[in-house]
Amino acid sequence: MDYHSKSGKGRILALDLGKKRIGLALSDPLGITAQGLPTLERTNIRSDLEELADLVASREVSLILMGHPLHMSGREGRQSAYVREFAGRLAARTQIEVRFWDERLTTVEAQRVLKSSGISIEKRARAVDKLAAMILLESYLDSGAGA
């Protein structure tokens, strides 16, 4: 039972947008679980949008979830305009709704989880973006916002 597309199929793709990398996580078709995908190493906006559009098409994505960069006070952060512009271009390219979700604690939580796992700092740096996207998506799914 999926609430995001008329065909009854569709997944949610979560993005943790950074300047160098984009963390990615994908829900199952029922919108219950989140699975991390390989992090996208950024090259340029056109290539990034093309790779994401290919992913959306190949994985039957019906909703794109992007972290909304807010300060702890709840006010928009400096990166908000950049994220909004990227989201607009991604929505235009894919014809898929892009929804924003509060990401204030996702990177902090991802770093905490990875630090407690005991893996090296180098491996942590590569994993944090994917884990932040997974935490963002799990937070959204757990909230019932997609229901």
N, C-alpha and C positions, 0 to 999 in steps of 0.2 A: 504494500500500500504506500505509494509514493505521492507526495503532495506537490511536487514541483513541476510535473509535466502532464499534459493531457493524455499522453500515450501510456501512462502508468509506469514508464521506465525513466530512469534518470538518477544521476548521482550528483553529489555536491563536491565541488572542487574548492579546497581552501588554499589561499595564497598568503604567505608571509613575505611581503615585498620588501626587499632590501636593495641597496645600491649595487651590490656585487652579485647577489644570489637571490633566488626566489624559492622559499621553502614551499613544498607542495604536499597536500594530503587529500585523499579521496574517500568519500563515504561508500558504503555498500549500496546496492540499488534501493534497499528499504530505508536507508537513512538512519541506521542503528550504530554502525561502527566506523571508525576512522583508520585508514591505513596510510602510512607515509609513502611517498613516492620519491624517486631520486631528485635531489635539489637541482634546479635549473641555474646553471652558471650564466650570468647575463652577458650579452655582447652589445646589442643595440636595441632600441625600442622596437623597430620593425621585426627583427629576428625573434625577439622575446615574444611579441604578440603572435607571430606565426607559429612558434613552438607551442604556445598555450592554446591557440586555436586548433592545432592538430590534436593536442591532448583532449580538448573538450569534445571534438568530433569522435575520436577513437574510443573514448571511455563513456559515451552517452551521458555527458554532463548536462544537467538541466538548471543548475544554479551555481554561480561562482561566489564564494565567500572571501572577502578580503578583510584583513586586519585593519581596524580603524585606529590610527595612531593618536591617542589622547594622552594628555598629561594626567597625572594622578588626580588633579583637581577636577577632571572631566572636560577641560577645555581642549580644543584641537591643538595638536602639536604642529611644529614647523613642517613636518613631512606630510601633513594632511592634504594640502593643495596638490602635491606631487602624486599622492595615492589616488586622489579623486580624478586627476587628469588621466592617470594610467588606467583606472577603472572605466572611465568613459571611453577611452580608446579600445579597451578590451571588449566592452559591451558592444560597441559598434562593429568590431571585427568579428565577434562570435555570434552576435544576435542573441546572447544569453544574458539574463538578469545578473547584475553584480550587486550583492548585498554587503553592507559593512557590518562588522562585528567588533565589539570592544576587545582590543588586544593588549590592554595595559599590562597584564601580568603574564602573558604567554611566554615571552622570551625569558623573563625572570624565572618562571617555573621550569622552562626547558633547561636553562643553565643549572638550576638547582638539581633537577633529576639527573642530568648528565654528570655533574660534579659528584653526586653521591654514588654514581655507578662505578666510579674508579677508573674510567677510561682516560687516556692521555688528553692533555689540553689540545693537541693538534687534532685528534679525532673528534673531540668535543666541538671544536669550531666548525667542523664540517657537518656535524649532526644537528646543531642547534636550530638551524633554519627549518629542517624537516620536522623536528619535534615541536617547534613553535607552531607550525601549520597544523600538526596533529592535535595539539592542545586547543588551538583556536576552533577547529572543527568539532572536537569532542565537547567543548563548552557550548557551542551552538546546538549540537544534537541533544545534549543533556537538558538544555533549557526548554526544549519542545517548541522552539521558535519556528521550526519548519513544519510543524504539524498543523 
